[in-house]
C-alpha cells in the first residue's frame, strides 16, 4: 500500500546539544527570532548531547535554512541541515564504499586466477 505523508513537518538537524548548554527553549527562541518561524511551525524538539533534532513545517524549511546560515546559537556557530539531506549523503557514501569493496574483491579474485 502507498501511504501519504501523514504530517507536514520535516526534521532538521542542529549541531548543538546539551553539552553546549542548549535546551528546547533556546532552540524555540532561535528558530522564532533568528529563523523567522511562528510557534505553529515548530513541532517536536529532541535535544541530545551534541546535536538536536527539530520538526519544522515542511513549507518553511528552505527559507529557514537560508536565514540560519552562518548564525550562532548561544554564541556557538551551528550547522543546520535538512535531515533528508544528511540521510541522502550517508546512503550515497555507503553505496560508494560498498561498490569499491565489491570491485576490490572482484579484482583480487581475478588476480588469484591468473
SULBEL-V540171 format. One record per run of one state. SS is the DSSP state (H for helix, E for strand, C for the rest). FROM is the first residue (numbers start at 1). LEN is the number of residues. If there is no record, write none. Layout:
<<SS & FROM & LEN> <SS & FROM & LEN>>
//
This chain:
<<C & 1 & 8> <E & 9 & 6> <C & 15 & 3> <H & 18 & 3> <C & 21 & 3> <H & 24 & 10> <C & 34 & 5> <H & 39 & 3> <E & 42 & 6> <C & 48 & 4> <E & 52 & 6> <C & 58 & 3> <H & 61 & 7> <C & 68 & 4> <E & 72 & 2> <C & 74 & 2> <E & 76 & 2> <C & 78 & 2> <E & 80 & 3> <H & 83 & 31> <C & 114 & 1>>
//
